[in-house]
Amino acid sequence: MNEIRIEVETIDAFAKRTLAMAHRLDRGEHRAQRARLSFETMEGLLRVLTPGRWTLLRRLRSEGPSSIRALAKSLARDYRGVHADVVVLVEAGLVVKGEDGKVSVPWSRITAEMVLDAAA
């Protein structure tokens, strides 16, 4: 299973985690890490992962690689809106664009962790 974890974490927590990983690599400790997508605030996460974009991700995952035009038709949405959503999701790493121009979701599982105290 190909999984990505979405979370809300402070810059300090992100830096601490990254520094710890760098130290492990310096010691020669190479171990696979689960893919992560971190947001500094819950509001930032919700700006990227809107209900419409979540629907787009689910449809794209179920139908497989697609052109943006075909995806827009499948979702019964305007091409320009779907294109804008795909651009945001590609930038976030939740969608990839192949050499053939088709977009796809490389993740079979997306998990999210939100702690109320971290979102305050």
N, C-alpha and C positions, 0 to 999 in steps of 0.2 A: 504494500500500500504506500502510495506517495502522499505524504501529509505535510501541511503547513500549519503552523500555530500563529494565531493572531492574538496580540496582547496589548494592553496599555501599560507602559512603564515609563518612569521618569528618565530623563537624560542621565542622571547619576547612576541609576540602576543599569541602564544600557551600557554606560562606560565601564562600570565595575565588571559586568558580565563579559564584555569584550576584552578587557584587560586580563581577566582570569583565563580566557581562551588563548590569548596571545602567550601567556606564561606557560600554559600546557603545551602549546606548539613549540615554544623555545626548548622545553624539556624533552621534546621528541614524542610527546603523547598525542598521537594522531587517532582520533576517533570520530566516527560520523556524527554529525549534529543534525537534528531535525530543523528543517527550514522554519524561519520565524519572520514575522512581519510585525514590527512594533510601532505603536503610536504613542505620542507623548500625552495625549488626552483622549477621553472617550468621544468628545466632540469631533476630534480629528478623524478617529476611526469611522464615526457615523457619516462624516462628509464623504469618505471614500466608499464605504460599503453601505450604500443606500438600498432600500427595498427593491428598487428597479434594477440596480446592478446585481443584487443577490439573485434575482429572477434570471437575469442574463447569464450569470455564472452557472446556475443550475441547468438552464436550457442548453447552453453551449457544452457543458459536460455530458449531458444525456445524448445530444445529437452528434457530438464529435466535431472535429475541425470544420470550420465554416468560413465563408466570406462574410464580411460585415453586411453586405446587401442581403444575403440569404438569411442571416441571423435576424436582421431587422424585419424581414418578411415573416419569419417564423414567430417572432414576438409581436407582430402586428404593430410595430412602432416605426416612427420616422427614422430614415437612414442617418440623418445628421445627429440625432440624439443618441442612437446606438453607437455611432462612430465616436462621439465624445465620451461616452461611458467606457467603451473599449480602450480608448487612449488612457484614461485614468487607471483602469484595471491593469493594463500593460505596465504602466509606470510603477504601480504598486507591486508587480510581480505575481499577480493572481491569474493573469492571462498572458499567453505567449503568442507571438506572431511568427509563423513559419516562413521559410524562404519562398514558398508558393503564395504568400500573402494571406493565407488563411489563419484564423485565430483559433486558439484552443485553450482549455483549462488543463494544466499538467497535474493537478491535484485530484486525488480520489477522495481526499478527506481534508476539510478545513475545520480546525478547532479554534475556539476563541476562549480567552480567559480574561475576565474583567473583575477587578476587585474594587468594591465601592470606595474604600479608603484611597486607593490610587487614583481614582477618577475625580476626587474632590479637589 
